[in-house]
């Protein structure tokens, strides 16, 4: 049989640890007992009421039935004849509760019933804890999609990194981690809230990321107030997480140099962002009207001599000194590929050999 005192103690503990209302846990257990009763004693159509009375240390189980003249569904209906002497107190359509607690308590099958009910309750509680935590995390982040938040690492278990956000545990999935990062407990990191969604019949979804390109301008906002003030615009960002980021920036105010605003005096601003990204390289490119000039800057740190159209309006050839090829191409053609994505041009590299 279920021990009411033990159930109450378990509810109090789970409620405190998982921050789930006690009433919700009680509902879960009562629902599990209802399901077990329908399976072992009644039918799926029966209206079963269960009440865990912690004050009096007892459980009450009752069946609801509608009073009718002629019974069509014995599981949900009862006739006046079946009510015997009590029939005078009811009218057709009234709902009557039949207490079946003693039936369950005294039945030889009761021990098995309570074991099944306990197992069902345990499984449902585990599932509800998971769903409740998902819902709680959703509520915390539902207005933060697209934002960058600074959070503390709570626990690192192999590939699993758990962050603490206002006392709540949030997982950074392996697919959104950067191998260059060294995740250690108590260290703080800027995290990009990539997705917050809630669909019918599906658990809420919150996806955090250290890998998305949007993380970088989000961190810059923390160190460059001119971005928040609208004086400097970050027009586009492309990134190979952990290796290199390229940013296209502009300003509507001629007196402001957007590149040096982000770099800062003695490179302090950009260095602060790079430190947050474990010294990932960052190239900041001015978004000017001259496309050739943008392409030249996008191929930094290479020195590009000239850029000319090639094949079609979306393709160009960038000419560089022969000794600059390694800088222009970089590892696995990463530099030129990022420059192409940043500028919307397919860029081919040609070397101009010295005489």
N, C-alpha and C positions, 0 to 999 in steps of 0.2 A: 504494500500500500504506500501511496505517497505520504511522506512525512511533511506535514504542513510547515512545521518550524524550520526544517532544513530548506524547504523551498523558499521560505521568507528570507532566510539568511543568504541563500544563493542570489536571490533577486536583489537584495541590498548591496551585495558585493559587486555584481555585474553592473548594477545601476551606477555605483560610485566609480568603478574603473572605466566603464565605457561611456559614461555620461548619457545613459539612456533612461528615460522616465520609468519609474517603477510600474506605473499603470500599464505601460506598453508591454513590459515583460509579463505582467500578470495576464494580460489579454492573450499573449502568445501561449502561455501554459494552459489557460482555460480552453483555447482553441484546439490545442493538441489533445486534450482530454475529450473534447467534443468529437473530434475525428476518430479517436480510438473507440469511443462508445458506439458511434454509428457503425464502425467496422465489426465490432464483436457482439453487440447487443441489438442494434436497431437496423436502420437503413439510411442511405445517403439523403433521403428526402425528409427525414425527421428534423424537427426544430428542437435542438438540444441547448439547454442553458446550463452553464457551469459557473459556480461561484466559489472562489477560494476565500474562506472566511478566516483571516489570520487572527482576528481578535478572539474568536472562540475556538480556534484551532480545529477547524473542520472544513469539509468540502460538501457542497450541495450540487446534485445533478438532477435536472428536471426536464421533462418533455412537454413541449407546447402542442396543443391540438385545438382545432376549431370545432365548436359545437355545431352539429348539423342534424337534420332530420333523418337523412339517409347517407350512410357512409360510402364514399366512393374510393377514398384513399385512406386506409387504416393507419398509415404512417403519420398523417397530418390531421386526421379528422376523428371525432368521437360522437357517437349518437346520444340522444337523451336517455335511451334505454341503458346504455353502458354507464351512465352517471348515477343510476339508481336513485337513492333518496336526494342526492345533491342536484338532481336535474331541475328542481323547482327554482333554484337560484340563478338559472342561466337562461339566456335567450339565444336563438339561432344566430351564429356569427361571432358569439363570444369566444374568447381564447381561454383555455383551461391548462394549468400546469399540473403535471403528474410527477411527484417526487419519486425518483427511482434510485436514490442514493443507497438505500438499504439493499436493494436488489444487487447492486454492484458490489457492495461491501461483503455480503454474505455468500455470494456465488463462489462455487469451488474454483471457477475460472478467474476469480478476481486478481490473484497474485500475478498471473500472466498478463492480465489486462493492464494493471498498474505498471508493470515493467515495459510493456509496449508503449503506454502513454508517456512514461518517463523518457524513453528513447526518442519518441516523436518530439516531445517538448525540447529535448536537448538539441536535436537536429534543427528544429525550427528556430530556436534561440540563436544558434550559430549563424543560420542564414539571415535572421533578422538583424543580428549585430552587424553583419557584413553590409546589409542593405541600409541600415541606419547610419553607419559610418560613411557610406557612399553618399547618402542624402545630406548628411551633415557637411561633408567636404564640398558638395555641390553648392549648398547654401553659403558657405564661406567664400567661394570663388565665382559665383554666378555673375557678379558685377565686375569681375577683374579679368575677363578674357582680353587678351592682347596687351596686358600690363606686365611689367617686370617687378618682381617682389623679392626683397632680401629675406632669406630664411636660413635657419640654423640646422645643420645636420644633427639628427637625433641618434641615428643608428646606421651602421654599415654592416651588411651581412652578405659576403661574397659580392654578387652583382647587384644586390638590392640596396638602394640608398633611400633612407627614410628621413624626411625633413619634418621639423616641428614648425607649425604655424599656429600661433595663438593657443598652444596647448593641444593641437590636433596633429595627428600623424598623417603625412602625405608622402606617397611614393613617387620617386623620380624613376620612370621605367628605364631599363637598360638601353632600349632603342633611342632614348632621348639624352643619354649621357655622352660625355666627351671623354675619350680615353686619356687625354692629356690632364684632365682634372684629377686632383688627389682628394677624394672625398674622405674626410676625417670627422669623427664626432666632435661637435661643438664649433666646428668651423662654419662660417657664414658664406653664403653664395647668393648671387643674383640669379633668379629663376624666371623664365618666361612662361606665362600662363597661355599655352598654345590653344587649348580647346576646352570649352565648358558647355556641355550639352545634356539635354534630358529628353528622351523620347519615350513615348507610351510603351508600356510593357518591357522596358529595358532599364537597367540600373543607370543612374546618372554617371556621366563620364567627365572626368577632369584630367587633362593631359598637361603635365609640366615638361619643360624642356630646357636643356643647356646647349642644345645643338642647333636650334633654329636661328636663322639670320636675324630675326626680329629682336633677339636678345641684345645684340650689340647696340643699336640705337637706344634701346631702353636703358642700358647702363650709361650711355653718354648723357642721357637726360639727368642722371643723378649728379653728374659732375659739371655739366654745362647748362646753366640756367637760361642762357639765350635760346635754347631749343624750346623749352617750356614757354618762354615769353613770345615765341613766334618770330624771333629775329633771325634765326638760322633754321633752314629746312634740310632734313635728310630725305633726299628724293628717292634713293634706291640703295639697297644693300644686297650684296651677294657674299656668300661665305662657304668656305670649306672648314667646318668646325675643328678647332684645335690647331689649325695651320695658318689660315689667312682669311681676312675679311677685306673687301673693298667697298667703299661708300661714296655715293655721289651726293654732293651737298651744294646748297645755294643759299642766297639771301636776297630778299626784296629791297634791301637797303644798300645802296652803292658804297656807302662808307664802311660797311662791315665786310671783312674778309672771312667767309664761312670756314675755310680750311684752317686758318690760324686761330680762329675762335675755338674750334674743336681741339686743336693741338695744345693751345695754351702757352703761357710763359714757361720757358725752359722745358717745353714738352710735357708739363706736369699733368695736364688733363688727359691727353691720350695715353700717357704712361699709366695713369690711374686705371683707365679702362683696360689696358693690356694686362695689368697686374690681376685684375678681376677675372680675366680670361686665361690666366696662367701663361702670359706673355705670347699670346697669339698675335701675329703680325697684322697691322691695320694700315691700309692705304686709303687716304682721304683725297677724293678727286673733285675739283671744282666743276660744277655743271654750268658750262658757258654755252653760248650760241654756236661757237665754232666746233663742229663735231670732230674734226681732225685733232684739235687741241685736246678735247676730252679723251680721245683714244690714246693720244700720246701720254697723258697723265695717268690713264688707266693702266698702262703697261709698266708703270713704276714698279721697281726701281731702275728699269732699263732706260737708256737714253735713246729716244726715237728721233730719227733724223727727219723723216717725212712720212706722210700718210696719203695714199692716193686711192681712188675708187677702183674696184676690180670686179669684173663679171656683171654684177647687178648693184642696185642701190643699197643693198644690205651687206655688201662685202667690200673689204678694203685690204690693201697690203700696207703693212708697217715696215719701213726700212730702218735697219739698225746697223751700227758698226759690228763687224764680225766678232769682236771680243765681248759684245754685249748679249750674245745669244742666250747664254745661261741665265742671265737676269731676266730677259724677256720671256723665256719659256718656263723656266724654273722646273721644279720636280713634277714629273708626269704631265707636263704642259699645263700645270695648274694656273700659273700666272696669266697666260694668254687666254685660257678658258674662262677664268673669272672676269677678265677684262672684256671679253666678248659678251658675257651675260650682263655685265654692268652697262655697256654702251649700246646693246641691241645690234651690234655689227659682228659679222663673221670676220675674224682677223687672221690674216696669214702673215707670217714673218719672213722677211727676206733680208739677207745680209748684204751690206755694201762693203766690198773688200777695199782695203786701202791700196793706193797705187804703189 
